[in-house]
């Protein structure tokens, strides 16, 4: 009897692994995805909360500053997820393959990766905040606000990297609830401090930035506590840390899809902001209104993206474990369910954007009629084909979870880089500033088509060993 108990306590026989391979898909997805969705949405609210209070307390130029700094934080997020999501995928795959030693070394490698890069980027952003703000589309009117806001946000980049990268590992370790608590803690701190720093202390955009990084610090502290004290399926002992760097490349390869998704967003926003400013200056709207209002649309869209990414990320341990264990039927069922749910969410978002755009826009402050006019156009045109986005995003994470980084990278690149960048340059030549808005639906349909073609080619190859399906 004592022997049996000892065997059960070994890492390769953890109850989490048995649940991933045996529990009903719907229940399992709810267990991992719901906290993951809440976590991602709460994380998205860090910047959105700032924008709401800045809109009411500073005005739309302050909101324009958050739109300019947003790609900087997304850049840092890209590197954090390169190692965080990569470590989570690596850990799940190696556990499914019954290789616990490799799992813990890969996890340690991911932690070293996102912690180190967060510190480096934070220092660089502080030093170069003014030229970076210009590069990401700050007009002369927005620039002072962007520098004030961004110089403080940059100081919190190391904390943000630990929040983002650590969250992926904590979810994969089977503790999505703890991850959710950490993100909630940070967001509540931000939510409470924003009105105090903006309206009471009169610190303007700098106050919003201070509130944000204090919330990130609290979240990062909780993540560090979990990783060092509470890890369940993978114990990070001295041996794990000593052999970590040899696994850094393998971890990064599995996280490359998340990295490319975020980096493509950085490039797309930088180009879009600059083109909006240039063509906006030639229109009745001026350079600031288009940058600010499309920024609000993108922030709103980021909530939908966060729900879908959170859903797909929550499915990643299920997909990775079952694929590593050869349970191909469970892999297929999980992915199909993720696609159905994500598409339904996108349809709801489409209806809101088309039929109640001002209800969303007014949350970020009340401005003049010209501002409202362009803001409504942004919502209705840019999000016109959002129902196609769910499958496209979920597919990239699907390939990543199964250890197919090349296919995952292609799908991640398809919308923001391969399709959207060219049309962002071309359409405004004919349609002016409104041409930027039409890049949304056009790139959505092209990226969806690329996703369908990719699956037609690779779906049979991925499951060629399956005998049940």
N, C-alpha and C positions, 0 to 999 in steps of 0.2 A: 504493500500500500504506500509506504514511504517513497519507494522508487517511482511509483506512478505520479505522485504529487510533484516530485522533483522534475520529472520530464515535462509535466504540464507548465511548470514555471519558466521553462527555457524560452528565449526570444522567438524561436521559430514556431512556437505553438501558442502564441498569444491569442486570446479570444477575439481580438479585433480582426485578425486574419481570417478566422473561421466565419465571422459575421460577413465580411466582405465577399466570401465565396459561397455563402449559403442563404443569407437573409433575403427576403423579397426585395426586388429592385426598387419598387416604389417607396417602401419604408426606409430602405437604406439610403436612397437618394434624398429623402426628406431629412434624415438624420445628419447627413453631411452637407447638403446643398443649402438648406434653409439658413443655418447659421452662417454659411459662406456668403450667401446673398446679402444677409443683413450686414455682415462684416464689410463687404465691398461697397454697399450703398452708404454705410456710415463713413467709410473712408472717402468716398466721393463728396460727402457733405462737408468735409473739412474746408475745401475751397468755396463751396456753394454758400455755406453759412456766412463766410466773410463777404461774399458778393452781395448777399441780401442786405446785411447791415450797412455795408459801404454804400450801396445804392440809395438807402434812405438817409444815411448820415453824411455822406460826402458828395454823392451825385454820380452821373454816368462816366465822368472822366476817371473817377476812382475805380469804377467797375471795369473800365477799359484797361486799367493797370493790372487787375487780376487776370484779365484775358491774355495780357502780354506775358505775365509771369507764369501762367498755367503750363506752357510748354517746358519751362525750366524744371518745374516739379515733376512733370511727366518724363523728362529726360532722366532724372534721378530714379524715378519709379522703374524705368526700363531696366536699368542696371540692377536694381534691387530684385526685380522679378527674374532677371536672367539667372541669378544664383538661388533665389528663394524658391521659385516654381521649379527650377531645375533640380534642386535638392529634394523637393517634395516628390517629384516624379521618379527620381532615382531611388529614393527610399522605398516607395511603393512597389516599384518593379523588382528591386532586389529582395524585398520581403516575400513577394509572390514567388520568386525563384528560390526561396529558402537560403538566402545568402546574407545573414544578419550583420556580419562583420563589414561587408562592403556597404551595406545600407548606412551604418553609423559613420563610416569614414566619409561617404558622400554627403551626409547631412552636415557634418563638421565643416567640410569644404565649402558648402553653400553659405554657412554662417560667416565664415571668414571672408568670403567673397563680398557679400552685401554689406557687411560692417565696414570693411576697408574702403570700398568704392564710395560709400556714403560720406565718409570723412573727407576723402579726396575731393569729391564734387562740391561739398559744402564750402571748402576753402576756396576753390576756384570760382564759384559763383559769387562769393563775397567780394573777391578781388575785381572781377570783371562784370559786375552787375550792370553798369551803365551801357557798355557796348553790347552786352547780351540783350538788354531791353530794346535797344535800337534794332538789333538783328531780328528780334521776334515781333517787330511791327509797331513799336511805340512811336506815335507822332509827337510833335513838339508839345502838344497839349497834354498828352498822356504821360510823357517821359518822366517828369518830376515825381508823379504818383507811383510810377512803376519802380523807380529807383528806391523810393522810401519804403515801399511795400516789399520789394524783392530782396533788398539787403538784409532785412530781418528774416524773411522766409528762408533765405540761404543758410542762415545759422542753424536752422532746424532740419536741414537735409540729412545729417547723420541719424537723427531720431526717426525721420520718415523712412529711411532705408531699413532700419531695424523693425519698424512697424510693418512695412510691406513684405519684406523677405521673411521675417519671423512668422507672420500670419500664415504663409503658405506651409511652412514646416509644422506649425501647431495644428493646422487642419488635417494635414496628412498623418499626424501622430494620433489622430482620433479624438481631438479635443476642440472641435469647432465652437463649442459653447464658451470655452475660456477665451478663444480668440475674439469672439463677439463681445464679451465683457470688456476686453482690453480696448477695442475700438469704440465701444459705447462710452467708456470712461474718458477717452481723449476728446470725443465729440461733445460730450456734456460740458467738459471744462471749456472748450472753445465757445460753445453756445452761451454759457453763463458770462464769460469774460468779454466777448465781443461787444455787447451793449455798454458794459462798464467802461471799457477802454475807449470806445468811440464816442459815446454820448456823455459819459460822466467825466472821464479824464481828458476828453477832447484831443485824443492822439490821432484821430483820422485813420488813414490806411495803415499807419505804423501800429496803431493799437490793435487792429484786426490781425496783423501779422504776429504780434506778441501773443495774442490769445491762441492762435493756431499752433505755434511752436510749443507753448506750454502744454497744450493737449497732446501733441505728438510725444513730448517727453514722458508724460505719464503712461501712454500706451507702450512706448519703447521699454520703459522700466518693467512693466508687467510681462512683456515678451521675453526679456532677458531672464526674469525670474523663472518663467516656465521652462525655457530652454536649458537652464543650468540646474534646475531642481526637480522638474515635474515630468520630463519626457518619459513616455511609457513604453512604446514599442522599440525605441532605439536609445540606449544609454550612451551618452557621450563621455566615455572615459578617456584616460591619457592616451591610450593606443589610438583612439579615433582621431584625436587632434594631431597626433604625431604623423599619421599617415594621410592627413587630409588633402594636402596640396597635390598629391598624385592623382586624386579623383576630381580635381577642379575642372579639367577639360571635359570630362564625361558629364558632369553636372551642368556645365554651361551649354553643352550641346542639347540637352533635354529642355533647357529653359530658353532656347533661342527663339522659339515662336512667340513667347510672351515678350521677350526683349524687342523683337522686330515689330510686333504690334504696337508697342508703346513708342518706339523710335520713329516708326512711320507716322504716328500721330504728331510727334514733335515736328518733323519735317513738314508735314501737311499744314499744321497750324502756323508755323513760321512763314511759309509761302503765302498762305491764305491771308494772314494779317497784313503782310506787306502789300499784296495786291488789292485788298479791301481799302487800305489807306490810300494807295495811289489812285485807283479809279473812283473811290469815294470823294476824293478832293476835286475831281472833275464833274461831280454830280451835285444835285441840290442837297444831298445828305451830309457832305463834308467828310473828312477823313476819320473822325472819331466815332460817329454814330454806327457805321457799318462794322467797325472792329468790335465795338461794345456789344451790339445787338446779336451779331453772329456768335460772339463769345458766350452770351447768355443761352442761345440755342444749343451750343456745344456742351455747355455745363448741364443743361437739362438732358441732353442726349447722353451725357456721361452717366446719368443715373440709370438709364435703360441699359447702357453698356455694362454697368456695374452689376446689375441684376443678372444679365446673361452670363457674364464672365464668372460671377459668383456661383451660378448654377453649374456651369461647365467645370469650374475649378473644384466644386464640391463632388462632381462625378469622377474627377481624376483618380483618386485612390481606388475607386471601384473599378474603373476601366483598367488602370495599370495592374492592379493585383490579379484580376480575372484573366487578363491577357497573358500575364506572366505565368499563371497557373494553367493556361490552356482552356479556360471556360469561355469559349467564343460566343456561345449563345447569350450569356449574361452581358457580355460586352455590347453586342448588337442591341439588346433590349434597353440597356442603359442609355446608349447614344440616341436611339429613336425617341425615348421619353424626354430627354433633354431638348431635342429639336422641337417637339410638339409644344412643350411648355414655353420655350423661348420665343417661338413664333407667336403664340397667343399673347404674350406680354407685349411684343412689338406691335401687334394689331391694336391693342388698347392705347399705346403711346401714339400711334398714327391718328386715331380718332380724336384724342385730346389736342394734338397739334393742328388738326384741320378745323375742328369745330369750337375750340375754346382757347385760342392762342393768347388772348389778352389776359385770361385768368392766370396763365403761367407768367407772362411778362411782367404783370403788375406786382408780382411777389418781389421783384428785384428793384422796385422803386417806380415812382410816377414821373414821367418826363413830358416833353412837348409832343404835338401831333406828328411832326416829322419823324421823331424818334419812334413813336408807336407804329407809324406806317411801315417803316423798314423792318421793325422787329416782328411784325405780323408776317411780312413776306418771308423773313428768315425761317420762321417756324413752319409755315405751310409748304414752302418750296423745298427747303433743305431736307425735311423729314418726310417727303412725299412717298418714298419707297422703303421706309423703315421696316415694314413687315418682312423684308428679305434678309435683314441683318442677322436675325437670330441664328439661322442655320449656318451662315457664313462664319460667324465668330465661334460658334460651338465646334465647328469642323476643325478649325486650327488647333484647339485645345484637345480634341479627340486624337488627332495624329500625334500631338506632343505626348499625350499620356501613354500611347502605345509604342513610343520609341521611334517615331518616324519624323525626325526634325526637318528634313528637306521639304517634305510635303506640307508640314505645319508652317514652315517659313514662307513657302510660296503663297499659301492661303492668307497668311498674315500680311504679306506684302501686297497682295492683289488689289485691295481697295485703296489704301492710303497712298501707295507709291506707284504701282504699275498703272493704275487707271486714273486715280484722282489728281495726281500731280500734273500730268499732261493736260487734262481738261480744265484744270484750274488756270493754267496759262492761256489756253486757247479760247475758251468761251468768253471771257471778258473782252477779248478783242472785238467781238461782234455784239455782245449784250451789255457791255459796261460792267458796273459794279454788281448788277443782278446776275451776271454770268457766274459769279462765284457761288451763288446760291444753288444754281442748277447743277453744279458739280456733285452735289449730294446724291440726288436720285440717279444720275447717269452712272456714277461710280458704283452705286449699290447694285444696279442691274448687271453691270459687267462683272463685278466680283461674285455675284450669285451664280452667274453662268459658269465662271471659272471653277467654282466650288463643285457644281454638278458634274462637270467634265472630269475633274480630279477624282471624284468618287466613282464614276463609271470606270475609270482606269484602274484604280488601286483597291477598291473594295474586294474584288475576288482574290487579289494577291495577298491582302492582309490576312484573310481567313482561309487560305488554301489548305491549311492543315486540319481545318475543322471537318469532322465526319458527321456531326449531328445536324449541321445546317446546310 
